[in-house]
């Protein structure tokens, strides 16, 4: 191959690369369809609610393709790279941590429901029964660990240092009068590990999966009215103002969905709108 041929080939390759890059940028910034969107949710309550939203949307000719995930990380990765149009499963603190750690260009657009966290026990019938040195458990992921520690603080069991960020851990406990031993565990494993500890802070979705009710079984729990940790529907930043986002919000915030949430989850999951 002569020098001229190499130059032509290199130029052609460069143009192809630019074209592919341009296509990618165009796709990423395209407005979402008003006829069909793909939504990612975690299995359980978010999936159940999405299925009801799907029925309402179908009446107006909007098709919702629901993709179900069993972890907290994949739905944001899938949204950022474009295989999802929206997702619905996370709190704002978790979203902000993911954006900071991964560099995702995604944003919240509206609230959906809140999952009040509770303190559960297989051994105690009242928090006052906790003894010196008892083992207690918290989720080990950053956003949920601080949330759990704040719940222990609200219950009067510990005092936390001031000015904490979402990456705070048990090392940020300032006062621990009972010298409770805090065990950090995977959030989904907390219900199965409940027999091994005196008390555990468990996210409502995992508690419900283990047959636990926040109103009947939790010894202490977050507020169910104006809960400070609502979940959000999230989209790519470029799609925040798309017409279909507002349409989707109208379904999620409808009287039909509010009634479904209240009747299905009996206060363990509450509307945040």
C-alpha positions in Angstrom: 0.0 0.0 0.0 1.4 3.4 -1.0 1.4 6.5 1.2 -1.5 8.1 -0.8 -3.6 5.0 -0.2 -2.8 5.0 3.5 -3.8 8.6 3.7 -7.1 8.0 2.0 -7.8 5.0 4.3 -6.9 7.0 7.4 -9.1 9.8 6.3 -12.0 7.4 5.6 -11.6 5.8 9.0 -11.6 9.2 10.7 -14.7 10.3 8.9 -16.4 7.0 9.9 -15.4 7.5 13.5 -16.8 11.1 13.5 -20.0 9.9 11.9 -20.5 7.2 14.5 -19.7 9.7 17.3 -22.2 12.1 15.8 -24.8 9.4 15.6 -24.3 8.5 19.2 -24.6 12.1 20.3 -27.8 12.6 18.3 -29.3 9.4 19.8 -28.5 10.5 23.3 -30.2 13.9 22.9 -33.2 12.7 21.0 -36.6 13.4 22.6 -38.3 10.4 24.1 -41.1 8.9 22.1 -44.7 9.8 23.0 -45.9 6.4 21.8 -43.5 3.9 23.6 -41.0 4.2 26.4 -38.9 1.6 28.3 -38.9 1.9 32.1 -36.6 0.1 34.5 -37.8 -0.8 38.0 -36.7 -3.1 40.8 -38.8 -6.2 41.4 -41.5 -5.8 44.0 -43.5 -2.7 44.8 -41.9 -0.5 42.1 -42.8 -3.2 39.5 -46.3 -3.5 40.9 -46.9 0.3 40.6 -45.4 0.4 37.2 -47.7 -2.3 36.0 -50.7 -0.2 37.1 -49.2 2.9 35.4 -48.8 0.8 32.3 -52.6 0.1 32.3 -53.4 3.8 32.5 -50.9 4.7 29.8 -52.3 2.0 27.4 -55.7 3.7 27.6 -54.1 6.8 26.0 -52.0 4.8 23.5 -48.7 5.1 25.3 -46.9 1.7 25.6 -44.7 1.1 28.6 -42.1 -1.6 28.3 -41.2 -2.6 31.9 -37.7 -4.0 32.6 -37.2 -5.5 36.0 -33.9 -5.5 37.9 -32.8 -7.2 41.1 -30.1 -4.8 42.1 -29.7 -1.1 42.7 -26.8 -0.3 40.3 -27.7 -1.7 37.0 -30.9 0.4 36.3 -28.8 3.7 36.4 -26.1 2.2 34.2 -28.8 1.0 31.7 -30.4 4.5 31.8 -27.2 6.3 31.3 -26.1 4.2 28.3 -29.5 4.3 26.6 -31.1 0.9 27.0 -33.7 2.4 29.3 -35.7 5.7 28.8 -36.5 6.2 32.4 -36.2 4.3 35.7 -38.1 4.3 39.0 -36.6 2.8 42.1 -34.3 5.2 44.0 -34.0 7.9 46.6 -32.4 11.3 45.8 -29.4 10.6 48.1 -28.7 7.3 46.3 -29.0 9.0 42.9 -26.6 11.8 43.8 -24.0 9.3 45.1 -24.3 7.4 41.8 -23.9 10.5 39.8 -20.9 11.6 41.8 -19.2 8.2 41.6 -20.1 7.2 38.1 -20.4 10.5 36.3 -23.9 9.7 35.0 -25.8 12.5 33.2 -29.2 11.6 34.7 -31.6 13.6 36.8 -34.8 13.1 38.9 -38.0 14.4 37.4 -40.8 13.6 39.9 -41.5 11.8 43.2 -43.3 8.5 43.4 -43.5 6.8 46.7 -41.7 6.5 50.0 -40.6 3.3 51.7 -40.3 4.2 55.5 -37.4 2.3 57.0 -38.0 0.4 60.2 -36.2 -1.2 63.2 -37.1 -4.9 63.4 -36.3 -7.7 65.9 -36.8 -11.4 66.4 -35.9 -11.2 70.0 -37.3 -7.9 71.4 -40.8 -6.6 71.8 -39.7 -3.1 72.7 -36.5 -1.0 72.0 -36.2 -0.5 75.8 -35.2 -4.2 76.1 -31.9 -3.6 74.4 -29.0 -4.5 76.6 -25.4 -3.3 76.9 -23.3 -4.6 74.0 -26.1 -6.0 71.9 -25.4 -6.4 68.2 -27.5 -4.3 65.9 -27.5 -4.1 62.1 -27.5 -1.5 59.4 -27.3 -1.6 55.6 -23.7 -1.4 54.3 -24.3 0.8 51.3 -23.5 4.5 51.8 -26.9 6.2 51.4 -28.8 3.6 53.4 -26.3 3.3 56.2 -26.5 7.0 57.1 -30.3 6.8 56.9 -30.3 3.8 59.2 -28.0 5.5 61.7 -30.3 8.5 61.7 -33.2 6.2 62.5 -31.3 4.7 65.5 -30.6 8.3 66.6 -34.2 9.3 66.3 -35.1 6.3 68.4 -32.8 7.7 71.1 -30.1 5.0 71.0 -27.1 6.9 69.6 -26.0 10.4 68.8 -24.2 11.1 65.5 -21.5 13.6 64.7 -22.6 16.8 63.1 -22.2 17.7 59.4 -22.3 14.2 58.0 -22.4 13.4 54.3 -24.1 10.4 52.7 -20.9 8.5 53.0 -21.1 8.4 56.8 -20.7 5.1 58.6 -20.8 3.6 62.1 -17.5 5.3 62.7 -19.4 8.6 62.8 -21.3 7.7 65.9 -20.5 10.3 68.6 -22.3 8.8 71.5 -23.4 5.2 72.1 -24.6 4.8 75.7 -25.3 1.1 75.5 -22.1 0.4 73.5 -24.2 -1.3 70.9 -22.1 -3.3 68.3 -23.1 -2.1 64.9 -22.9 -4.7 62.2 -22.9 -3.6 58.5 -24.6 -6.0 56.2 -25.9 -6.1 52.6 -29.3 -4.5 52.7 -31.1 -7.4 51.0 -29.5 -9.9 53.6 -30.8 -8.1 56.7 -34.1 -10.0 57.0 -32.4 -13.4 56.9 -29.8 -12.2 59.4 -32.4 -10.9 61.8 -32.0 -13.9 64.2 -28.3 -13.1 64.6 -28.8 -9.6 65.9 -30.9 -7.9 68.5 -32.2 -5.2 66.2 -31.9 -4.4 62.5 -32.7 -1.4 60.3 -34.4 -2.8 57.2 -35.6 -1.1 54.0 -39.3 -1.6 53.6 -39.0 -3.4 50.2 -36.8 -6.1 51.8 -38.9 -6.2 55.0 -42.0 -6.8 52.9 -40.2 -9.6 50.9 -39.6 -11.3 54.3 -43.3 -11.0 55.3 -42.6 -8.1 57.7 -45.0 -5.1 58.0 -43.9 -1.7 59.1 -47.1 -1.1 61.0 -47.4 -4.5 62.7 -43.8 -5.7 63.1 -41.4 -2.6 63.3 -40.5 -1.6 66.8 -39.7 1.9 65.5 -39.9 3.5 62.1 -39.5 6.6 60.0 -42.4 9.0 59.5 -45.0 7.7 57.0 -46.3 11.2 56.4 -43.9 13.6 54.6 -41.2 10.9 54.7 -37.8 12.6 54.0 -36.6 9.8 51.6 -39.1 9.7 48.7 -38.3 7.7 45.6 -38.0 9.3 42.2 -38.5 8.7 38.5 -35.2 9.5 36.8 -34.3 10.2 33.1 -31.2 11.3 31.2 -30.5 15.0 31.7 -31.2 15.7 28.0 -34.7 14.3 28.4 -35.9 16.2 31.5 -38.2 18.5 29.5 -39.6 15.9 27.1 -43.4 15.9 26.8 -43.7 12.2 27.6 -42.1 12.8 31.0 -44.9 15.1 32.0 -47.4 12.6 30.7 -45.8 9.8 32.7 -46.0 12.0 35.8 -49.7 12.5 35.3 -50.2 8.8 35.5 -48.0 8.2 38.5 -49.6 11.1 40.4 -53.2 10.1 39.5 -55.9 9.3 42.0 -56.0 5.8 40.6 -52.4 5.1 41.5 -52.7 6.8 44.9 -55.6 4.5 45.7 -53.7 1.5 44.4 -50.7 2.3 46.6 -52.8 2.9 49.7 -55.0 -0.2 49.3 -52.2 -2.6 48.3 -49.4 -1.7 50.7 -51.4 -0.8 53.9 -49.1 2.0 54.9 -45.8 0.2 54.5 -45.3 2.2 51.2 -46.9 5.6 51.0 -47.5 8.1 48.2 -44.9 10.9 48.1 -47.0 13.3 45.9 
